[in-house]
């Protein structure tokens, strides 16, 4: 565990020295502060609009960070040849792989925490409303980011960063549309058997990432339905199960690959 923690901390330190990290954070903060300038905001829905738009921007920020860091962490160290120096020491590839994953998740969590504070203070100052319940949405955004990091790192074992970004983005899109699009493609008799079969496999194998999207519910003060401890535990189980599977496969392939 000491080795895993050391690798995780190295990711945090590296991220804090990368300009892209601060650029993504600053861009997100600026966009959040500009949300009230939208001309379509009626007086009665301004606070809901602000919260929903802010959480949406935060989701995009977490996606970008997870995909960029997850897709580049191994190829970048391989290219700089620091990977070979690290693995020549008495540490296992599993420790390295798990440590890098943990570090990326910590970085994304830190970025989400800072964004949460910004949104919380902005809503409080502008509307006089203190809404700590938004932490639920930030937490589920982190859960989704964990899944995305595990996908990006798995792809990075074999592919270049650009290909990893594309594959992870495809996974993200399919994971969000599977509930509607893939189900219709799987059950529509007008589609050919191959299309229905591929859609069916994707529908049952891929996670339904849309379940982790509770931004709208939280932004509207949970008026549609309440997100309690039971719902959060189910979402944790969903994200943890897929993350664990993807981490196991990625770690196994990384440990077997001839570097």
PASEBA-1860 file (N, C-alpha, C; in nm, 3 decimals):
! residues 259
1> XXXXXXXX> 0.082/-0.121/0.000/0.000/0.000/0.000/0.086/0.126/0.000 ~ 0.205/0.118/0.061/0.294/0.234/0.060/0.337/0.268/-0.082 ~ 0.362/0.164/-0.162/0.402/0.187/-0.300/0.286/0.247/-0.380 ~ 0.165/0.196/-0.357/0.047/0.250/-0.427/0.028/0.397/-0.391 ~ 0.042/0.428/-0.262/0.027/0.567/-0.217/0.134/0.656/-0.277 ~ 0.256/0.603/-0.290/0.365/0.682/-0.348/0.338/0.713/-0.495 ~ 0.290/0.614/-0.568/0.257/0.635/-0.709/0.141/0.733/-0.723 ~ 0.043/0.722/-0.634/-0.072/0.813/-0.638/-0.026/0.957/-0.612
9> XXXXXXXX> 0.061/0.974/-0.513/0.109/1.108/-0.481/0.190/1.167/-0.597 ~ 0.264/1.082/-0.669/0.341/1.130/-0.783/0.249/1.184/-0.892 ~ 0.132/1.122/-0.908/0.034/1.171/-1.006/-0.019/1.307/-0.963 ~ -0.049/1.321/-0.834/-0.099/1.449/-0.782/0.005/1.559/-0.805 ~ 0.129/1.530/-0.772/0.235/1.629/-0.791/0.252/1.666/-0.938 ~ 0.249/1.564/-1.023/0.264/1.589/-1.166/0.149/1.674/-1.220 ~ 0.028/1.645/-1.175/-0.089/1.720/-1.222/-0.082/1.866/-1.179 ~ -0.031/1.889/-1.058/-0.021/2.026/-1.007/0.084/2.107/-1.082
17> XXXXXXXX> 0.169/2.039/-1.158/0.270/2.108/-1.238/0.230/2.118/-1.386 ~ 0.111/2.068/-1.419/0.066/2.072/-1.558/-0.031/2.188/-1.578 ~ 0.000/2.272/-1.675/-0.081/2.391/-1.701/-0.223/2.356/-1.741 ~ -0.239/2.240/-1.806/-0.372/2.202/-1.854/-0.469/2.186/-1.738 ~ -0.419/2.141/-1.623/-0.505/2.123/-1.506/-0.564/2.256/-1.462 ~ -0.480/2.357/-1.450/-0.526/2.489/-1.407/-0.611/2.555/-1.515 ~ -0.578/2.530/-1.641/-0.656/2.588/-1.751/-0.799/2.535/-1.751 ~ -0.815/2.404/-1.729/-0.948/2.344/-1.725/-1.027/2.397/-1.606
25> XXXXXXXX> -0.962/2.407/-1.490/-1.029/2.459/-1.371/-1.073/2.604/-1.392 ~ -0.981/2.688/-1.442/-1.011/2.829/-1.461/-1.124/2.848/-1.561 ~ -1.120/2.772/-1.669/-1.224/2.783/-1.772/-1.360/2.745/-1.715 ~ -1.363/2.641/-1.634/-1.489/2.597/-1.572/-1.542/2.704/-1.477 ~ -1.455/2.759/-1.393/-1.498/2.863/-1.299/-1.553/2.985/-1.371 ~ -1.486/3.026/-1.478/-1.530/3.144/-1.553/-1.668/3.121/-1.614 ~ -1.688/3.003/-1.672/-1.818/2.972/-1.733/-1.929/2.969/-1.627 ~ -1.899/2.915/-1.510/-1.999/2.910/-1.402/-2.038/3.053/-1.361
33> XXXXXXXX> -1.940/3.140/-1.350/-1.968/3.278/-1.310/-2.045/3.354/-1.417 ~ -2.038/3.306/-1.542/-2.107/3.374/-1.651/-2.249/3.322/-1.672 ~ -2.287/3.214/-1.605/-2.420/3.154/-1.624/-2.534/3.255/-1.600 ~ -2.529/3.339/-1.495/-2.640/3.433/-1.473/-2.662/3.533/-1.586 ~ -2.566/3.545/-1.676/-2.582/3.639/-1.786/-2.666/3.583/-1.900 ~ -2.705/3.455/-1.890/-2.788/3.396/-1.995/-2.920/3.471/-2.005 ~ -2.959/3.515/-2.125/-3.081/3.597/-2.140/-3.210/3.519/-2.118 ~ -3.204/3.386/-2.122/-3.326/3.306/-2.114/-3.370/3.278/-1.970
41> XXXXXXXX> -3.295/3.329/-1.873/-3.325/3.298/-1.733/-3.437/3.386/-1.680 ~ -3.552/3.325/-1.650/-3.661/3.398/-1.585/-3.630/3.414/-1.437 ~ -3.691/3.513/-1.376/-3.660/3.543/-1.236/-3.686/3.423/-1.146 ~ -3.794/3.352/-1.171/-3.831/3.242/-1.083/-3.745/3.119/-1.095 ~ -3.671/3.106/-1.204/-3.593/2.984/-1.225/-3.444/3.012/-1.232 ~ -3.402/3.133/-1.198/-3.261/3.166/-1.209/-3.174/3.076/-1.123 ~ -3.215/3.051/-1.001/-3.132/2.971/-0.912/-3.122/2.827/-0.960 ~ -3.234/2.771/-1.009/-3.232/2.635/-1.062/-3.145/2.628/-1.187
49> XXXXXXXX> -3.158/2.730/-1.271/-3.077/2.735/-1.394/-2.929/2.743/-1.359 ~ -2.897/2.826/-1.263/-2.756/2.840/-1.223/-2.701/2.709/-1.171 ~ -2.777/2.642/-1.084/-2.729/2.516/-1.029/-2.716/2.408/-1.136 ~ -2.817/2.399/-1.223/-2.813/2.296/-1.326/-2.700/2.319/-1.425 ~ -2.684/2.444/-1.470/-2.576/2.475/-1.564/-2.439/2.455/-1.500 ~ -2.427/2.495/-1.373/-2.300/2.479/-1.303/-2.263/2.333/-1.287 ~ -2.360/2.250/-1.252/-2.333/2.107/-1.238/-2.302/2.043/-1.373 ~ -2.369/2.090/-1.478/-2.338/2.040/-1.612/-2.196/2.074/-1.653
57> XXXXXXXX> -2.154/2.196/-1.626/-2.016/2.236/-1.658/-1.917/2.157/-1.574 ~ -1.953/2.130/-1.450/-1.866/2.050/-1.363/-1.851/1.908/-1.416 ~ -1.961/1.852/-1.468/-1.955/1.718/-1.528/-1.859/1.715/-1.646 ~ -1.866/1.820/-1.728/-1.776/1.828/-1.844/-1.632/1.839/-1.798 ~ -1.608/1.922/-1.695/-1.473/1.936/-1.643/-1.418/1.802/-1.593 ~ -1.500/1.728/-1.517/-1.456/1.599/-1.464/-1.428/1.501/-1.578 ~ -1.513/1.504/-1.681/-1.493/1.416/-1.797/-1.360/1.447/-1.865 ~ -1.333/1.575/-1.888/-1.210/1.615/-1.957/-1.087/1.575/-1.875
65> XXXXXXXX> -1.090/1.603/-1.745/-0.977/1.567/-1.660/-0.955/1.416/-1.656 ~ -1.064/1.342/-1.637/-1.052/1.196/-1.629/-0.997/1.137/-1.757 ~ -1.046/1.185/-1.871/-1.003/1.130/-1.999/-0.860/1.170/-2.032 ~ -0.826/1.296/-2.012/-0.690/1.341/-2.045/-0.587/1.274/-1.956 ~ -0.611/1.276/-1.825/-0.513/1.216/-1.734/-0.507/1.064/-1.750 ~ -0.622/1.001/-1.762/-0.624/0.856/-1.776/-0.562/0.808/-1.906 ~ -0.577/0.886/-2.012/-0.526/0.846/-2.144/-0.377/0.873/-2.160 ~ -0.322/0.965/-2.081/-0.183/1.006/-2.103/-0.086/0.958/-1.996
73> XXXXXXXX> -0.135/0.914/-1.882/-0.046/0.886/-1.770/0.057/0.778/-1.802 ~ 0.015/0.667/-1.861/0.108/0.559/-1.893/0.188/0.590/-2.020 ~ 0.123/0.630/-2.133/0.202/0.664/-2.253/0.303/0.774/-2.228 ~ 0.268/0.873/-2.145/0.359/0.985/-2.117/0.484/0.936/-2.044 ~ 0.466/0.849/-1.946/0.581/0.799/-1.872/0.661/0.699/-1.955 ~ 0.593/0.630/-2.045/0.664/0.539/-2.134/0.751/0.620/-2.231 ~ 0.695/0.730/-2.281/0.768/0.814/-2.375/0.887/0.882/-2.308 ~ 0.870/0.924/-2.182/0.979/0.987/-2.108/1.077/0.884/-2.050
81> XXXXXXXX> 1.039/0.756/-2.062/1.120/0.643/-2.017/1.132/0.636/-1.864 ~ 1.052/0.715/-1.793/1.051/0.703/-1.647/0.979/0.576/-1.602 ~ 0.892/0.525/-1.690/0.820/0.402/-1.658/0.917/0.286/-1.637 ~ 1.015/0.273/-1.725/1.109/0.161/-1.717/1.197/0.172/-1.593 ~ 1.235/0.295/-1.559/1.316/0.314/-1.439/1.236/0.278/-1.314 ~ 1.108/0.313/-1.314/1.023/0.283/-1.199/1.003/0.134/-1.182 ~ 0.973/0.067/-1.292/0.943/-0.076/-1.285/1.068/-0.162/-1.265 ~ 1.186/-0.102/-1.277/1.308/-0.176/-1.250/1.333/-0.190/-1.100
89> XXXXXXXX> 1.257/-0.113/-1.021/1.268/-0.119/-0.876/1.179/-0.232/-0.822 ~ 1.195/-0.268/-0.695/1.115/-0.379/-0.638/0.970/-0.342/-0.613 ~ 0.899/-0.310/-0.719/0.755/-0.283/-0.712/0.689/-0.362/-0.825 ~ 0.564/-0.397/-0.805/0.493/-0.472/-0.907/0.419/-0.378/-1.001 ~ 0.387/-0.429/-1.117/0.311/-0.348/-1.213/0.171/-0.320/-1.160 ~ 0.118/-0.412/-1.081/-0.014/-0.390/-1.023/-0.013/-0.269/-0.930 ~ 0.092/-0.258/-0.850/0.104/-0.143/-0.760/0.114/-0.013/-0.839 ~ 0.192/-0.016/-0.944/0.208/0.102/-1.030/0.074/0.141/-1.092
97> XXXXXXXX> 0.005/0.044/-1.150/-0.121/0.069/-1.220/-0.227/0.122/-1.124 ~ -0.243/0.056/-1.010/-0.343/0.097/-0.912/-0.308/0.234/-0.851 ~ -0.178/0.258/-0.830/-0.136/0.386/-0.775/-0.166/0.501/-0.870 ~ -0.141/0.481/-0.998/-0.169/0.585/-1.097/-0.319/0.613/-1.104 ~ -0.398/0.507/-1.101/-0.544/0.525/-1.101/-0.588/0.604/-0.979 ~ -0.539/0.565/-0.863/-0.576/0.633/-0.739/-0.537/0.780/-0.744 ~ -0.420/0.808/-0.795/-0.374/0.946/-0.805/-0.464/1.031/-0.892 ~ -0.505/0.977/-1.006/-0.592/1.051/-1.097/-0.727/1.079/-1.030
105> XXXXXXXX> -0.781/0.979/-0.960/-0.909/0.997/-0.891/-0.897/1.104/-0.784 ~ -0.784/1.107/-0.713/-0.762/1.210/-0.611/-0.757/1.349/-0.675 ~ -0.692/1.361/-0.789/-0.683/1.488/-0.859/-0.822/1.535/-0.903 ~ -0.900/1.444/-0.962/-1.036/1.480/-1.005/-1.122/1.516/-0.884 ~ -1.108/1.441/-0.775/-1.184/1.471/-0.654/-1.148/1.609/-0.599 ~ -1.020/1.643/-0.603/-0.978/1.775/-0.557/-1.036/1.886/-0.643 ~ -1.037/1.864/-0.775/-1.095/1.963/-0.866/-1.245/1.978/-0.841 ~ -1.313/1.867/-0.816/-1.456/1.872/-0.788/-1.485/1.943/-0.655
113> XXXXXXXX> -1.399/1.921/-0.557/-1.417/1.988/-0.428/-1.404/2.139/-0.443 ~ -1.304/2.183/-0.519/-1.286/2.327/-0.542/-1.406/2.385/-0.618 ~ -1.454/2.310/-0.717/-1.570/2.357/-0.793/-1.693/2.364/-0.706 ~ -1.708/2.267/-0.618/-1.822/2.265/-0.525/-1.822/2.389/-0.436 ~ -1.707/2.425/-0.386/-1.696/2.544/-0.301/-1.732/2.670/-0.380 ~ -1.685/2.678/-0.504/-1.716/2.793/-0.589/-1.866/2.804/-0.613 ~ -1.930/2.693/-0.649/-2.075/2.694/-0.676/-2.152/2.728/-0.549 ~ -2.112/2.668/-0.438/-2.179/2.689/-0.310/-2.176/2.837/-0.271
121> XXXXXXXX> -2.057/2.897/-0.281/-2.042/3.038/-0.244/-2.113/3.130/-0.343 ~ -2.108/3.094/-0.472/-2.171/3.178/-0.574/-2.322/3.181/-0.554 ~ -2.384/3.066/-0.530/-2.529/3.060/-0.508/-2.564/3.134/-0.379 ~ -2.482/3.118/-0.276/-2.508/3.183/-0.148/-2.500/3.335/-0.162 ~ -2.397/3.385/-0.230/-2.379/3.530/-0.244/-2.485/3.592/-0.333 ~ -2.519/3.523/-0.443/-2.612/3.582/-0.539/-2.759/3.569/-0.496 ~ -2.794/3.455/-0.434/-2.935/3.431/-0.402/-2.961/3.418/-0.251 ~ -2.855/3.417/-0.171/-2.874/3.400/-0.028/-2.921/3.262/0.011
129> XXXXXXXX> -2.893/3.163/-0.074/-2.937/3.025/-0.050/-2.814/2.937/-0.027 ~ -2.813/2.868/0.086/-2.704/2.774/0.115/-2.753/2.634/0.082 ~ -2.688/2.570/-0.017/-2.739/2.444/-0.070/-2.631/2.336/-0.069 ~ -2.594/2.286/0.050/-2.489/2.183/0.056/-2.530/2.051/-0.008 ~ -2.661/2.033/-0.033/-2.707/1.909/-0.095/-2.652/1.887/-0.235 ~ -2.596/1.991/-0.295/-2.534/1.973/-0.426/-2.415/1.879/-0.422 ~ -2.366/1.852/-0.302/-2.255/1.757/-0.288/-2.292/1.620/-0.342 ~ -2.420/1.585/-0.336/-2.464/1.455/-0.390/-2.433/1.445/-0.539
137> XXXXXXXX> -2.464/1.552/-0.613/-2.439/1.552/-0.757/-2.289/1.547/-0.785 ~ -2.210/1.622/-0.707/-2.065/1.620/-0.725/-2.009/1.480/-0.697 ~ -2.068/1.412/-0.600/-2.022/1.277/-0.566/-2.049/1.180/-0.680 ~ -2.167/1.187/-0.739/-2.198/1.096/-0.851/-2.114/1.130/-0.974 ~ -2.079/1.258/-0.990/-1.988/1.297/-1.099/-1.853/1.231/-1.077 ~ -1.808/1.226/-0.953/-1.682/1.159/-0.921/-1.691/1.009/-0.949 ~ -1.805/0.948/-0.917/-1.823/0.805/-0.944/-1.810/0.777/-1.094 ~ -1.873/0.861/-1.174/-1.863/0.844/-1.319/-1.719/0.865/-1.367
145> XXXXXXXX> -1.651/0.963/-1.308/-1.511/0.989/-1.346/-1.423/0.869/-1.316 ~ -1.450/0.799/-1.206/-1.374/0.679/-1.173/-1.388/0.573/-1.282 ~ -1.509/0.555/-1.331/-1.531/0.458/-1.439/-1.456/0.501/-1.564 ~ -1.462/0.629/-1.596/-1.397/0.680/-1.717/-1.245/0.668/-1.708 ~ -1.189/0.695/-1.591/-1.045/0.681/-1.573/-1.002/0.537/-1.596 ~ -1.079/0.443/-1.541/-1.045/0.301/-1.558/-1.053/0.259/-1.704 ~ -1.148/0.316/-1.779/-1.158/0.286/-1.923/-1.040/0.345/-1.998 ~ -1.008/0.471/-1.969/-0.897/0.538/-2.039/-0.764/0.468/-2.010
153> XXXXXXXX> -0.741/0.428/-1.886/-0.616/0.361/-1.853/-0.606/0.224/-1.917 ~ -0.718/0.153/-1.923/-0.720/0.024/-1.991/-0.682/0.040/-2.137 ~ -0.739/0.140/-2.204/-0.707/0.164/-2.345/-0.562/0.206/-2.362 ~ -0.509/0.282/-2.264/-0.373/0.334/-2.277/-0.266/0.226/-2.268 ~ -0.303/0.107/-2.223/-0.207/-0.003/-2.218/-0.161/-0.039/-2.359 ~ -0.249/-0.020/-2.458/-0.217/-0.060/-2.595/-0.214/0.056/-2.695 ~ -0.289/0.162/-2.671/-0.309/0.262/-2.774/-0.249/0.397/-2.736 ~ -0.238/0.483/-2.837/-0.186/0.618/-2.817/-0.290/0.702/-2.743
161> XXXXXXXX> -0.248/0.814/-2.684/-0.342/0.899/-2.611/-0.462/0.944/-2.694 ~ -0.440/0.979/-2.820/-0.550/1.024/-2.904/-0.656/0.915/-2.921 ~ -0.610/0.794/-2.948/-0.703/0.682/-2.965/-0.774/0.654/-2.832 ~ -0.701/0.664/-2.722/-0.763/0.642/-2.590/-0.873/0.743/-2.562 ~ -0.847/0.869/-2.596/-0.948/0.973/-2.576/-1.073/0.942/-2.658 ~ -1.053/0.901/-2.783/-1.167/0.870/-2.870/-1.245/0.750/-2.818 ~ -1.176/0.646/-2.774/-1.244/0.527/-2.724/-1.320/0.557/-2.595 ~ -1.259/0.635/-2.506/-1.326/0.669/-2.381/-1.447/0.758/-2.406
169> XXXXXXXX> -1.433/0.852/-2.500/-1.546/0.939/-2.535/-1.660/0.856/-2.594 ~ -1.626/0.756/-2.677/-1.728/0.667/-2.734/-1.796/0.588/-2.623 ~ -1.718/0.538/-2.530/-1.773/0.466/-2.415/-1.868/0.555/-2.337 ~ -1.830/0.679/-2.317/-1.911/0.776/-2.243/-2.045/0.800/-2.313 ~ -2.039/0.822/-2.444/-2.161/0.849/-2.520/-2.254/0.728/-2.519 ~ -2.198/0.612/-2.548/-2.279/0.489/-2.551/-2.338/0.460/-2.413 ~ -2.257/0.483/-2.308/-2.306/0.459/-2.172/-2.422/0.549/-2.134 ~ -2.429/0.667/-2.196/-2.537/0.760/-2.163/-2.661/0.740/-2.250
177> XXXXXXXX> -2.645/0.679/-2.367/-2.761/0.661/-2.455/-2.812/0.517/-2.456 ~ -2.747/0.428/-2.384/-2.784/0.287/-2.392/-2.927/0.261/-2.347 ~ -2.974/0.337/-2.249/-3.107/0.313/-2.197/-3.216/0.332/-2.300 ~ -3.195/0.420/-2.396/-3.297/0.449/-2.497/-3.253/0.400/-2.635 ~ -3.143/0.453/-2.683/-3.099/0.424/-2.819/-3.067/0.275/-2.840 ~ -2.984/0.219/-2.751/-2.944/0.079/-2.769/-3.062/-0.017/-2.749 ~ -3.151/0.018/-2.658/-3.267/-0.069/-2.636/-3.354/-0.074/-2.762 ~ -3.377/0.042/-2.823/-3.458/0.045/-2.945/-3.387/-0.026/-3.059
185> XXXXXXXX> -3.254/-0.008/-3.068/-3.179/-0.076/-3.175/-3.179/-0.227/-3.155 ~ -3.183/-0.270/-3.030/-3.180/-0.413/-2.998/-3.316/-0.479/-3.025 ~ -3.423/-0.404/-3.003/-3.557/-0.463/-3.013/-3.630/-0.430/-3.142 ~ -3.577/-0.339/-3.222/-3.644/-0.300/-3.346/-3.628/-0.409/-3.451 ~ -3.739/-0.471/-3.491/-3.735/-0.579/-3.589/-3.693/-0.532/-3.728 ~ -3.697/-0.401/-3.751/-3.656/-0.349/-3.882/-3.505/-0.354/-3.901 ~ -3.429/-0.362/-3.792/-3.284/-0.370/-3.800/-3.240/-0.511/-3.837 ~ -3.126/-0.521/-3.902/-3.075/-0.653/-3.938/-3.027/-0.726/-3.813
193> XXXXXXXX> -3.015/-0.859/-3.820/-2.976/-0.938/-3.702/-2.843/-0.896/-3.642 ~ -2.746/-0.860/-3.728/-2.614/-0.822/-3.677/-2.624/-0.695/-3.592 ~ -2.701/-0.597/-3.639/-2.718/-0.473/-3.565/-2.786/-0.498/-3.431 ~ -2.889/-0.583/-3.434/-2.960/-0.614/-3.309/-2.869/-0.689/-3.213 ~ -2.787/-0.778/-3.265/-2.697/-0.856/-3.179/-2.591/-0.766/-3.115 ~ -2.529/-0.681/-3.195/-2.426/-0.591/-3.142/-2.486/-0.495/-3.040 ~ -2.605/-0.443/-3.072/-2.672/-0.352/-2.979/-2.708/-0.422/-2.849 ~ -2.749/-0.548/-2.860/-2.785/-0.625/-2.741/-2.665/-0.650/-2.651
201> XXXXXXXX> -2.552/-0.686/-2.712/-2.430/-0.709/-2.633/-2.389/-0.580/-2.562 ~ -2.389/-0.469/-2.637/-2.351/-0.340/-2.577/-2.447/-0.300/-2.466 ~ -2.575/-0.329/-2.487/-2.677/-0.289/-2.388/-2.656/-0.361/-2.255 ~ -2.623/-0.489/-2.261/-2.611/-0.568/-2.138/-2.470/-0.563/-2.077 ~ -2.369/-0.530/-2.157/-2.232/-0.529/-2.107/-2.192/-0.392/-2.051 ~ -2.229/-0.286/-2.122/-2.187/-0.152/-2.082/-2.272/-0.099/-1.967 ~ -2.212/-0.017/-1.879/-2.290/0.041/-1.769/-2.382/0.152/-1.818 ~ -2.491/0.171/-1.748/-2.582/0.280/-1.781/-2.536/0.404/-1.705
209> XXXXXXXX> -2.450/0.484/-1.768/-2.392/0.601/-1.702/-2.496/0.708/-1.674 ~ -2.608/0.704/-1.745/-2.711/0.805/-1.724/-2.770/0.794/-1.583 ~ -2.761/0.676/-1.523/-2.810/0.661/-1.385/-2.728/0.744/-1.287 ~ -2.603/0.771/-1.323/-2.517/0.850/-1.236/-2.539/1.000/-1.253 ~ -2.622/1.036/-1.349/-2.649/1.176/-1.375/-2.773/1.222/-1.296 ~ -2.748/1.281/-1.180/-2.858/1.332/-1.097/-2.853/1.485/-1.089 ~ -2.783/1.546/-1.184/-2.764/1.692/-1.181/-2.897/1.767/-1.182 ~ -2.987/1.727/-1.271/-3.114/1.799/-1.283/-3.197/1.786/-1.155
217> XXXXXXXX> -3.198/1.666/-1.100/-3.274/1.644/-0.977/-3.221/1.730/-0.862 ~ -3.090/1.732/-0.846/-3.029/1.810/-0.738/-3.047/1.960/-0.762 ~ -3.033/2.002/-0.889/-3.045/2.144/-0.921/-3.184/2.197/-0.887 ~ -3.285/2.111/-0.898/-3.423/2.151/-0.869/-3.464/2.109/-0.728 ~ -3.365/2.103/-0.639/-3.389/2.077/-0.496/-3.461/1.945/-0.470 ~ -3.436/1.846/-0.557/-3.492/1.711/-0.542/-3.644/1.712/-0.537 ~ -3.704/1.804/-0.613/-3.850/1.810/-0.616/-3.911/1.693/-0.693 ~ -3.836/1.640/-0.793/-3.888/1.528/-0.872/-3.882/1.398/-0.793
225> XXXXXXXX> -3.770/1.371/-0.732/-3.757/1.257/-0.640/-3.636/1.282/-0.552 ~ -3.638/1.219/-0.436/-3.532/1.240/-0.338/-3.419/1.140/-0.361 ~ -3.296/1.189/-0.352/-3.179/1.102/-0.364/-3.127/1.077/-0.223 ~ -3.169/0.966/-0.167/-3.132/0.932/-0.031/-3.014/0.838/-0.024 ~ -2.992/0.785/0.097/-2.878/0.697/0.119/-2.888/0.569/0.036 ~ -3.009/0.516/0.023/-3.028/0.392/-0.054/-2.991/0.413/-0.201 ~ -3.039/0.523/-0.259/-3.008/0.551/-0.399/-2.858/0.572/-0.419 ~ -2.795/0.643/-0.327/-2.651/0.667/-0.339/-2.572/0.537/-0.325
233> XXXXXXXX> -2.615/0.449/-0.237/-2.546/0.321/-0.221/-2.557/0.237/-0.348 ~ -2.673/0.240/-0.412/-2.689/0.167/-0.538/-2.597/0.223/-0.646 ~ -2.585/0.355/-0.652/-2.497/0.418/-0.750/-2.350/0.387/-0.721 ~ -2.316/0.384/-0.592/-2.179/0.348/-0.553/-2.150/0.205/-0.597 ~ -2.246/0.116/-0.575/-2.227/-0.023/-0.615/-2.210/-0.038/-0.764 ~ -2.290/0.036/-0.842/-2.281/0.031/-0.988/-2.143/0.077/-1.035 ~ -2.100/0.194/-0.987/-1.972/0.249/-1.029/-1.855/0.163/-0.981 ~ -1.862/0.116/-0.856/-1.754/0.036/-0.800/-1.738/-0.096/-0.873
241> XXXXXXXX> -1.849/-0.159/-0.910/-1.843/-0.288/-0.979/-1.774/-0.275/-1.115 ~ -1.817/-0.178/-1.194/-1.758/-0.161/-1.327/-1.614/-0.112/-1.317 ~ -1.586/-0.024/-1.221/-1.449/0.023/-1.204/-1.356/-0.091/-1.165 ~ -1.401/-0.176/-1.074/-1.319/-0.289/-1.030/-1.291/-0.385/-1.145 ~ -1.393/-0.413/-1.226/-1.374/-0.504/-1.341/-1.275/-0.446/-1.440 ~ -1.294/-0.318/-1.473/-1.205/-0.254/-1.571/-1.063/-0.242/-1.517 ~ -1.049/-0.214/-1.388/-0.916/-0.205/-1.328/-0.847/-0.342/-1.328 ~ -0.924/-0.445/-1.298/-0.866/-0.580/-1.298/-0.817/-0.618/-1.437
249> XXXXXXXX> -0.901/-0.595/-1.537/-0.862/-0.628/-1.675/-0.742/-0.544/-1.719 ~ -0.747/-0.413/-1.692/-0.637/-0.326/-1.730/-0.509/-0.362/-1.660 ~ -0.517/-0.386/-1.529/-0.398/-0.422/-1.454/-0.340/-0.554/-1.499 ~ -0.426/-0.650/-1.529/-0.380/-0.781/-1.577/-0.308/-0.768/-1.711 ~ -0.370/-0.695/-1.803/-0.309/-0.677/-1.935/-0.178/-0.599/-1.926 ~ -0.175/-0.500/-1.837/-0.053/-0.421/-1.820/0.058/-0.505/-1.763 ~ 0.024/-0.594/-1.670/0.126/-0.680/-1.608/0.178/-0.786/-1.704 ~ 0.098/-0.819/-1.807/0.137/-0.922/-1.904/0.204/-0.864/-2.028
257> XXX> 0.186/-0.735/-2.049/0.236/-0.677/-2.174/0.387/-0.662/-2.170 ~ 0.449/-0.690/-2.287/0.593/-0.673/-2.302/0.622/-0.526/-2.332 ~ 0.675/-0.456/-2.235/0.705/-0.315/-2.251/0.841/-0.292/-2.314
END
